[in-house]
Amino acid sequence: MHPRRRSLLLAAAAVPVSATAAQALPSAGSRPRGRPVVIGHRGAAGWRPEHTAASYTYAVQTGADWIEPDLVPTKDHVLVVRHENEISQTTDVASHPEFAGRRTTKTVDGRAVTGWFTEDFTLAELKTLRAVERLPLVRNRNTVFDGREEVLTFQEVVDLARRLSKAHGRTIAVFPETKHPTYFRSLGLPLEPKLASTIRRNRLGPRECVVQSFEPTSLQRMTDLSLPLWQALGTTGGPYDLVSSGDPTTYKDMMTPAGLERIAAYARWIGPDKSSLIGTSLLADAHAAGLRVGPYTFRAENQFLPADLRRGTGPNDFGDAFAEYALYYGLGVDAVVTDFPDLAVMARRG
């Protein structure tokens, strides 16, 4: 066993878990149940500006099984692919004088946000913008691609996934996430009907599409799609749909055995932050509830890695990402959500 992997596994084991959980966790050297799925987080966001055709294409070329589009609506209620509805960090909108007057401040999920918002633009207007690297100080190398790609619709991502499936001789699934669904419902721009319509129009089946959200009521609105649903889980607070309705349920509550049983009534997957699996019984409890587990987000830069896996002197230098993948594959996760799908695929080969 790689010494770094062994040290991480020993550290994870140092936190007590119940006897039942300990029995349910695979041994350190065992393989997960089946081959873990590699999910290209916004494509291959470590190598290309996120949510672009280049990012998705590179993810698939290097072995990703699924690609993840985050969904937000336009003013004319078309689903487009952006990490957030505020687009100053991911497009060149600030350099367009014709849109200067649309800069504003809004309250999104209880937080004040200033910038330009997709819901204030028609699709035709958004198509005049070009994508840029969201983390230029972290991934300066990706800025060479700034200004080259347009904002995609969800339909365009579905079409791309099917072209890539044909080209590579394997099914590439799309993994859409509904972003801020309660907020958009309050604006009269609900995400779920448009998403369901696109799924039905394209006849996307369970091997081609898995739908995710941090908000359980968003997923529960789509249970009739007969597709796998994925409940994403934060590390603090609770889902905004529950918070806004006065429901005190937190993400921590949702990760208890009882909470997982409730999730299993409507979803097939949970997606916790990767830190939530270390030194806890969450993975074993989720498997016991019949849920699959896909932690997020795996990145190669030092600042996103545990201290003992960092290499070099800078926060943006690459560390020992392979040791981190080995840890989670050894624990028995069913998927990984990663900015670097090429590294995850290489690590999966052992």
N, C-alpha and C positions, 0 to 999 in steps of 0.2 A: 504494500500500500504506500502511496505517495505520502511522505512525512507531513506535508501541509494538510492533506486531507485527513490524516489520522489525528492531528492536533485539533482540527476543527470539530471532528466528530466527538473527540473526548470532551471538548469544551461544551458542546451541545448536550452531552450526556451528563454533565456535571450538575445540571438543574434537575431536581427530583421531579419525576412524573409518577402517576399511579401505576400499580402493578399491572392493571389491565392494559393501560396505554403502553407500558414497556413491552408487554408480550405482543401487542399488535404492531409495534414498529418493526420494520425489517432490520435484519442485522446490517452492520455497517457496510459489508461487502456485497450485499444482495442487490439484485437488479430490481427496478420498479416493476409494477404489474404491467407487462407489455412494454413497448417502446415509448418513452416519454415524448410528447408532442413538442416541437420547437415552434414558438409563435413569434413572428417578426413584429416587434412592438413599433407600430406606425411604419412598418416596413423594416428597413435596416437603418434605424435612426442614428446608429453610431458611425455610419459611413456615408450617408446622404441626407440632405434636408428631409425631415419627416413628412409623411403623408404625401409624397410625390410619386409619380409613376416610376422614377428612377430608384427611389427607396424601396418600393414594393418589388420591383423587378430584381434588384440586387439581392433582396432577401430570399426570393425563390431560387434564383440562380445558385445561391450558396447553400440551399437545402432546407429553408423554412417550410413547414407543413401548412401553417396558417399565416395570414396577414391581417393586421389589425387596423381598421379605419375608425377613428372617432367621429361621431356624427353630430353636426349642428345644422340649423336651418338658415336659409336665406330669407329675405323679406318676402319673396314670392313663394316661400314654403317648398324649396327644393333642398334635399339633404346633401350637404357638402362635407368634405373631409378635412377637419382641422382639429388640433388638440384642444383648443378652446374657441369660444365664439369671439373672444377678443383677439384680433389678428395682427397687432402691431409687431409682435415678436416673431411671427411666422410668415409674414408677407412684407412686400415693399410699400404697403399702403401709405406710410408716412411720407413717402417721396412723391405722392400723387397730389398736386395742389388742388385738383378738382374735388378731392374728398376731404380737404382740410377742415371744412365746416362740420363734418360728421364726428369729429373727435368729441367724446362726451364721457361722463361718469355714470355708471349704473351700479345697482346693487344686485349681485348675482349670488344666489345661495347665501344671502346674509352678509356678503363681503363687498365693499366698495371697490370697483374696478374702473380704471380710466383707460380709454383707448378707442379703437374702432371695432365695431361688432357686426358679425355676419348678418344678424337679423335686420340691420339697417341698409343692407345692400341687396340689389337683385342679383340673380345668377349672372346675368350679362355683365354687370359691373364688377363682380368678383373675378370674372374671367379676364379682366384687364390687368389684374394684379399678378405678381409672380412670387413664388415661394422663396424664403430665405432660411438659413440655419437658425434654429431657435436658441441654441447655446453656443454662440460664436466664441466666447471666451474659453469654453471647454473643448469645443470641436472646431478649432480654427480651420483645420484642413477641409471641412465641409463647406466653408464659405466660398470656395472656388466654384461651387454649383449655384450660388445665389443668382436669382433672376432668370433662371433657365426654364423653370417649370410652372405651369399654371395650377390653380386650385381645382381639384377633382371633385366631381359629384360621386355619391355612393354608387350610382349606376355605372359610372366609368370604372370604378374599382372592381365591381362585379365582372364587367366585361374584360378587364385586364386579367383578373384571376382565371377566367375561363381560357383566355388566350395562352396564359402561362401554363395552365394545366395541360392544354393540348401540346404545347411546345416541349414540355418536360416529361410528358407521359405519366403524370400522376395528378391526383386531385388536390388542388390548392383551395383550402377553405377560407372564406372571409369571416372575420371575427369582429363585427361591428359593436361599438359601445354607444349607448345613448348618453350624451353629455347634458347635464343640467336639465333633465326632463321635466321636473316640477316647474322650474323657472320658465321654460319654453311653453309649457301648457298654460301658464298664467298669461302669456302674451298672445294666446290663440294660435300658437305654432307647435302643436303637439308632435313629438317625434314618432311615437309608436305607430300611428296609422300609416304614415308615409313609409316607414321601415317595413311594416307588414305588407304593404302594397308592392313594394319593390321585391321583397322575398317571394311573394306569390307570383308576380308577373314573370319573374325569372325562374320560377319553379325550383328554388333552392331547397335541397334536401338536407338531412342531418349530416351527411358527409361534406357538404359544401358550405354550411353556415352554422355558426354558434353565436348567440346573441348575449351580450353582457351589459351590465349596468351596476353602479353602486347603489341605485335606488330600487328596493325590492318591488315597490308598486309599479315601476316601469316594466319590470320583467313579468309581473303578474298580469299585466295588460296584454301580454303576448303568448300566454300559455297555449292558446289555440293554434299556434303555428306548427306544432309537432316538431319543433327543433330543440336541440339542447340549449338550455339557458344557464348562464354563468353569473353567479352572485359575487361581484367584486367587494372586497372588504378593506376598509381603511384601518389606520392604526389608532386614531383618536376620534372622539365624538361619535356621531351616528349619521346614518343616511339623511340627506336633507329632506327627503319626502316625509320621513318620520318626524324629524325635528320640527318642520314647519306645521305639522298637524298636532303637535303636542305629545307625540308618542316618545317616551323616555328611552326606548331601546337604543343601545349603543352597539358599535361594531364588536366591542368586547363581549356583550351579551350574545350577539349572533354567533360568536365563536365557541360558546359553551356547547356541551352535548345536546342540551335542550334546544338551543338556538339552531344548531346544525340540523336537528330533526325537522324544525320548522322550515328551514331552507330547502331541505330535501323534498318537501311537499310540492315545490314548484320548479326547482332547479336541479341540474345534474352536476354542476361544477361549483366550486368556490375558488376565488382568486385572492388570497391574502398577500399582504406584503411579505417578502421572503423572511424578514426578521421574526415574523409571528410563528414560524415553524421551529425556531431554534430553542431548545430547552423547554418545550411545551408538548402537550399531547394532542395538539390540534390536528396534525396529519392523521394520527391513528383514530381520533374521534370522528373526523370527517369520513374516512374510509369505512368506519363502523356504521355510519349513517347512510352509506351507499353513495357518497359524493366523491367525485374526483377533485384533485387539488392541483392548481397551477399558480405557483407564486410569481410575483412581479417585484421589481424590474431588474433584470441582470444586466450589468454594465461592466466595462473593462477598466475604466479609469479608477485610479487610486481612491479618489474621494467617495466612490460608491462601493468600495470593497472593505472587508474587515481589516483592521490595522495590520494583522500579521500576514496579510496577503498583498500588501502594498509594496511596490518596487520603485526604485529611483527616488527622486527628491521632490517632484512636483505633484500637485493634486490631480493633474490631467495626464500624467504618465500612466502607461498601462501597467497593471499589477498582474497577479497570478489568477486570472479569471478561470483558468481550467480547474484549479483546485476548488474554487467555489462551486462550479458546476458538478464536479465529482462528489462533493458533499451532498448536494440536494438530490442528485440522481441516486446516490447510495441510500439516502433516507427513504426513497420510494415515491417521489412526486410524479404526477401523471403528465405534467407539462411544465415548461418554463416560458415566461414572457421576457423577451430579451431585445435590447438594442443591437446586439451583435449575434444574429442567428448563425452566422458562419462559425463562430467560436463554439456556440452551443451544440451545433451538429458535429463538429470535430470532437468535442468532449464526449458526446453521446456514443461515439464509436469506441471509446475506451482507450 
